[in-house]
Amino acid sequence: MKAIVQDTYGSPDVLRFADVDTPRPTGDQVLVRVHAAALNARDWHVLRGDPYIARPSADLGWRRPNDRIRGTDLAGTVEAVGPEVTRFQPGDEVYGDAAGAFAEYVCAPEHRIERKPANLTFEQAAAIPLAGQTALIGIRDVAKLQPGQEILINGASGGVGTFAVQLAKAYGANVTGVCSWRNLELVRSAGADELIDYTTTDFSRSDSRYDVVLDLVGNRSLRDLRRVLAPGGLLVLSGGGIFTGGSFFGPMGLMIRGALLSPFVGRRIVRLTVQPGSKHLETLREYAETGKVLPIIDRTYPLAATADAMRYLEGEHARAKVVITV
């Protein structure tokens, strides 16, 4: 089968469109014929091996990624199942995440996939898994957002941001989205009540105060972010954006400082951690099928042009999601 392979860290030039063996499902694995996959900031960090502090980890090794085939978010059709699989059978249309999604076939653990939203294309469904689950966990489980609360989302036009805006509105909050001028209408269309163009306005100098600040960029100081919190407010840190590379801490630096500071300040600071699973995907499927939350796609690229898609993502020009068609 064809796949996007990475044998060393570096620029998108290190990605190769190559022939590899087709995997076979064992245990609770499901073999999925991939129809579409999606890029995330996470893919860039694995491509660059950045930040250095994350080496080694489940994804990164000292000199090369632990998994040769890139990508995680996917949507496709079940081709075969392992002997322990109980929820799926060949022919089922599914979406979810699994290591090695930038390929014609991938083996996904049963608990990491769910039935595809019936009203979405494979490309739309592939745009949901990581970004959608990150937003869902941040808005519902961590912030526990309530109707009428005020939330500011820094990075509202990104993959996670566009889902976070929609979910915050679905939970009845008043949403302020921070993005550049070129993305104002995009964020407005996602449901934001107020918009801040960061190229002309410093939101940290505003008189407005928010019950929740969701930071998805990691480009502001803790002081700036805390300044706009209402008394008893919550700062949620999930800054996994694209940086210049070659950093030791990267976005983790802000999260580490937040964790150290949190016990000593009156305003709570929480690092958003995500454990993907079918339960979250089931919720997102229901939201998609009822129209509450729908993916927004910026561009699509064929599998063979994944390196070009990564260059586009790396240049920070991407809005919402970039999707690979297989």
C-alpha positions as CSV (number, residue, x, y, z in Angstrom):
1,M,0.0,0.0,0.0
2,K,1.0,3.7,-0.3
3,A,1.8,5.7,2.8
4,I,3.6,8.8,4.0
5,V,6.8,7.7,5.7
6,Q,9.2,9.7,7.9
7,D,12.6,8.3,8.9
8,T,14.2,11.4,10.4
9,Y,13.2,14.7,11.9
10,G,13.2,17.8,9.7
11,S,11.2,19.9,7.3
12,P,8.3,18.5,5.2
13,D,11.0,17.5,2.7
14,V,11.7,14.4,4.8
15,L,8.2,13.0,4.2
16,R,8.2,10.3,1.5
17,F,5.3,8.8,-0.5
18,A,6.3,5.2,-0.4
19,D,5.2,1.6,-0.6
20,V,4.9,-0.2,2.7
21,D,3.3,-3.5,3.8
22,T,-0.4,-3.5,4.4
23,P,-1.1,-4.1,8.1
24,R,-3.2,-7.0,9.4
25,P,-5.6,-6.6,12.3
26,T,-5.0,-8.6,15.5
27,G,-6.7,-8.7,18.9
28,D,-9.1,-5.7,19.1
29,Q,-7.8,-3.9,16.0
30,V,-9.9,-2.8,13.1
31,L,-8.4,-2.6,9.6
32,V,-9.7,0.6,8.0
33,R,-9.5,1.5,4.3
34,V,-8.7,5.2,4.7
35,H,-10.7,7.6,2.5
36,A,-9.6,10.8,4.2
37,A,-7.2,11.9,7.0
38,A,-6.5,15.3,8.6
39,L,-3.5,17.3,9.7
40,N,-3.0,18.6,13.3
41,A,-0.4,20.8,14.9
42,R,0.6,17.5,16.6
43,D,1.8,16.2,13.2
44,W,4.0,19.2,12.8
45,H,5.6,18.6,16.3
46,V,6.3,15.0,15.4
47,L,7.7,16.0,12.0
48,R,10.1,18.4,13.6
49,G,10.8,16.4,16.8
50,D,9.8,19.6,18.6
51,P,10.0,20.4,21.5
52,Y,13.1,18.6,22.5
53,I,11.8,17.9,26.0
54,A,9.2,15.6,24.5
55,R,12.0,13.2,23.3
56,P,11.6,10.4,24.0
57,S,7.8,9.9,24.4
58,A,5.1,7.7,22.9
59,D,5.4,9.6,19.7
60,L,9.0,10.9,19.6
61,G,12.3,9.1,19.8
62,W,15.7,10.7,20.2
63,R,16.6,10.6,16.5
64,R,13.4,9.7,14.7
65,P,9.6,9.2,15.3
66,N,8.7,6.0,16.9
67,D,6.1,5.4,14.2
68,R,7.3,5.7,10.6
69,I,4.0,6.5,9.1
70,R,2.5,9.9,9.8
71,G,-1.0,11.0,10.7
72,T,-3.6,10.0,13.2
73,D,-7.1,11.4,12.3
74,L,-9.0,9.3,9.8
75,A,-12.3,8.4,8.2
76,G,-12.9,5.3,6.1
77,T,-14.5,1.9,5.7
78,V,-13.8,-1.2,7.8
79,E,-12.0,-3.8,5.7
80,A,-11.4,-6.5,8.3
81,V,-11.5,-7.0,12.1
82,G,-9.4,-8.8,14.7
83,P,-10.8,-11.7,16.7
84,E,-11.6,-9.6,19.7
85,V,-13.6,-6.9,17.9
86,T,-17.3,-6.8,18.8
87,R,-18.6,-3.4,17.6
88,F,-17.6,-3.3,13.9
89,Q,-17.8,-5.5,10.8
90,P,-16.5,-5.1,7.2
91,G,-18.3,-2.4,5.4
92,D,-19.0,-0.1,8.3
93,E,-18.1,3.6,7.8
94,V,-16.0,4.8,10.7
95,Y,-13.9,7.7,11.9
96,G,-11.4,8.2,14.7
97,D,-7.7,8.2,15.3
98,A,-4.8,5.7,15.0
99,A,-1.1,6.0,14.4
100,G,-0.3,5.8,10.7
101,A,-3.4,7.4,9.2
102,F,-1.6,8.9,6.2
103,A,-1.9,5.7,4.3
104,E,-4.3,3.6,2.3
105,Y,-4.9,1.3,5.2
106,V,-4.4,1.5,9.0
107,C,-5.1,-0.7,12.0
108,A,-7.0,1.2,14.7
109,P,-7.8,0.0,18.2
110,E,-11.6,-0.6,18.5
111,H,-11.9,1.9,21.3
112,R,-10.4,4.7,19.2
113,I,-13.0,4.7,16.4
114,E,-16.7,5.2,16.1
115,R,-19.3,5.1,13.4
116,K,-19.0,8.1,11.0
117,P,-21.7,10.8,11.3
118,A,-24.2,9.9,8.6
119,N,-24.6,13.4,7.3
120,L,-20.9,14.1,6.8
121,T,-18.5,13.2,4.0
122,F,-15.4,11.2,4.8
123,E,-13.4,14.4,4.4
124,Q,-15.6,16.2,6.9
125,A,-15.5,13.3,9.4
126,A,-11.7,13.0,9.2
127,A,-11.5,16.6,10.3
128,I,-13.1,15.9,13.7
129,P,-11.2,13.4,15.9
130,L,-8.3,15.1,17.6
131,A,-9.5,18.7,17.3
132,G,-13.1,17.9,18.1
133,Q,-12.2,15.8,21.1
134,T,-9.8,18.4,22.4
135,A,-12.5,21.1,22.2
136,L,-15.1,18.9,23.7
137,I,-13.0,17.9,26.7
138,G,-11.9,21.5,27.2
139,I,-15.3,23.0,27.0
140,R,-17.5,20.3,28.7
141,D,-15.2,18.4,31.0
142,V,-12.5,20.9,32.1
143,A,-14.3,24.2,31.9
144,K,-17.7,22.7,32.7
145,L,-19.1,25.7,30.7
146,Q,-22.6,26.8,31.8
147,P,-25.3,28.8,30.0
148,G,-24.6,32.6,30.2
149,Q,-21.0,32.3,31.1
150,E,-18.4,34.4,29.3
151,I,-15.5,32.6,27.5
152,L,-12.6,34.0,25.5
153,I,-11.0,31.6,23.0
154,N,-7.5,32.6,21.9
155,G,-6.9,30.9,18.5
156,A,-10.5,30.7,17.6
157,S,-9.9,30.2,13.9
158,G,-7.8,27.1,14.2
159,G,-8.8,23.4,14.1
160,V,-9.5,23.2,17.8
161,G,-10.8,26.8,18.0
162,T,-13.5,26.4,15.4
163,F,-14.9,23.4,17.3
164,A,-14.5,25.1,20.6
165,V,-16.5,28.1,19.4
166,Q,-19.4,25.9,18.2
167,L,-19.4,23.8,21.4
168,A,-19.3,26.8,23.7
169,K,-22.4,28.2,21.9
170,A,-24.1,24.8,22.1
171,Y,-23.6,24.9,25.9
172,G,-25.1,28.4,26.0
173,A,-22.1,30.5,26.6
174,N,-21.3,34.0,25.3
175,V,-18.2,33.5,23.1
176,T,-15.4,36.0,22.3
177,G,-13.1,34.7,19.6
178,V,-9.5,36.0,19.1
179,C,-8.0,35.7,15.6
180,S,-6.5,37.8,12.8
181,W,-8.6,40.1,10.6
182,R,-8.6,37.6,7.7
183,N,-10.4,35.0,9.9
184,L,-13.0,37.2,11.5
185,E,-15.9,36.1,9.3
186,L,-14.9,32.5,9.6
187,V,-15.1,32.7,13.4
188,R,-18.3,34.7,13.2
189,S,-19.8,32.0,11.0
190,A,-18.8,29.4,13.7
191,G,-21.0,31.3,16.2
192,A,-18.8,33.7,18.0
193,D,-20.7,36.6,19.7
194,E,-17.7,39.0,19.9
195,L,-14.6,39.1,17.8
196,I,-11.1,40.5,18.6
197,D,-8.5,41.1,15.8
198,Y,-5.2,40.4,17.6
199,T,-3.4,42.4,14.9
200,T,-5.0,45.6,16.0
201,T,-6.3,44.9,19.5
202,D,-4.6,43.5,22.6
203,F,-7.3,41.6,24.4
204,S,-5.3,41.5,27.6
205,R,-5.7,45.3,27.9
206,S,-9.5,45.1,27.6
207,D,-11.8,45.9,30.5
208,S,-13.8,42.8,29.7
209,R,-13.6,39.8,32.1
210,Y,-14.3,36.2,31.3
211,D,-15.3,33.2,33.4
212,V,-13.2,31.0,31.2
213,V,-10.1,31.7,29.0
214,L,-9.2,28.9,26.6
215,D,-5.7,29.4,25.2
216,L,-5.1,27.4,22.1
217,V,-2.0,29.3,20.9
218,G,0.6,29.6,23.7
219,N,1.8,33.0,22.4
220,R,0.8,35.1,25.5
221,S,2.2,35.3,29.0
222,L,0.4,33.9,32.0
223,R,0.1,37.4,33.3
224,D,-1.7,38.5,30.1
225,L,-4.1,35.6,30.2
226,R,-4.9,35.9,33.9
227,R,-5.5,39.6,33.6
228,V,-8.8,39.1,31.7
229,L,-10.2,36.4,34.1
230,A,-13.2,37.3,36.3
231,P,-12.8,36.5,40.0
232,G,-13.0,32.7,40.4
233,G,-12.3,32.4,36.6
234,L,-10.6,29.4,35.0
235,L,-7.6,29.6,32.6
236,V,-7.4,26.5,30.4
237,L,-4.0,26.0,28.6
238,S,-3.8,23.9,25.4
239,G,-1.2,25.9,23.4
240,G,-0.2,23.4,20.8
241,G,0.3,25.7,17.8
242,I,3.0,25.9,15.2
243,F,6.3,27.5,16.2
244,T,9.6,28.1,14.5
245,G,11.1,24.8,15.7
246,G,14.3,24.0,17.5
247,S,12.8,24.8,20.9
248,F,13.4,23.0,24.2
249,F,10.1,23.5,25.9
250,G,7.9,24.9,23.1
251,P,4.2,25.3,24.2
252,M,4.9,23.1,27.2
253,G,6.9,25.9,28.8
254,L,3.7,28.0,29.3
255,M,1.9,24.9,30.7
256,I,4.8,24.1,33.1
257,R,4.8,27.7,34.4
258,G,1.0,27.5,34.8
259,A,1.2,24.3,36.8
260,L,3.8,25.8,39.1
261,L,1.9,29.0,39.6
262,S,-1.6,27.7,39.9
263,P,-1.4,26.8,43.7
264,F,-0.4,30.3,44.6
265,V,-3.0,32.4,42.7
266,G,-6.6,33.0,43.2
267,R,-7.5,32.2,39.6
268,R,-7.3,28.6,38.6
269,I,-4.9,27.5,35.8
270,V,-5.5,24.0,34.2
271,R,-3.5,22.2,31.5
272,L,-5.8,20.6,29.0
273,T,-4.9,16.9,28.5
274,V,-6.8,14.7,26.0
275,Q,-7.4,11.0,26.2
276,P,-9.2,10.1,22.9
277,G,-11.8,7.5,22.9
278,S,-15.0,6.3,21.3
279,K,-17.3,7.9,23.9
280,H,-16.1,11.4,22.9
281,L,-16.4,10.4,19.2
282,E,-20.0,9.2,19.9
283,T,-20.9,12.6,21.4
284,L,-19.3,14.5,18.5
285,R,-21.2,12.3,16.0
286,E,-24.5,13.1,17.7
287,Y,-23.6,16.8,17.7
288,A,-22.7,16.6,14.0
289,E,-25.8,14.7,13.0
290,T,-28.0,17.3,14.8
291,G,-26.0,20.2,13.2
292,K,-24.7,21.6,16.5
293,V,-21.1,21.1,15.6
294,L,-19.8,20.8,12.0
295,P,-16.2,20.7,10.8
296,I,-14.8,23.6,8.7
297,I,-12.3,22.6,6.1
298,D,-9.7,25.1,4.7
299,R,-8.1,22.9,2.0
300,T,-7.7,19.4,0.8
301,Y,-4.7,17.6,-0.6
302,P,-4.2,14.2,-2.2
303,L,-2.1,11.7,-0.1
304,A,0.9,12.0,-2.4
305,A,1.0,15.8,-1.7
306,T,1.0,15.5,2.1
307,A,4.3,17.3,2.3
308,D,2.7,20.3,0.5
309,A,-0.2,20.2,3.0
310,M,2.3,20.2,5.9
311,R,4.1,23.2,4.4
312,Y,0.8,25.0,4.2
313,L,0.1,24.2,7.8
314,E,3.6,25.1,8.9
315,G,3.3,28.5,7.3
316,E,0.5,29.4,9.7
317,H,-1.8,30.2,6.9
318,A,-4.2,27.3,7.6
319,R,-7.6,28.1,8.9
320,A,-9.7,25.4,10.6
321,K,-8.7,22.0,9.2
322,V,-6.5,20.8,6.4
323,V,-7.6,17.4,5.1
324,I,-5.8,14.6,3.1
325,T,-7.8,12.6,0.6
326,V,-6.8,9.0,0.0
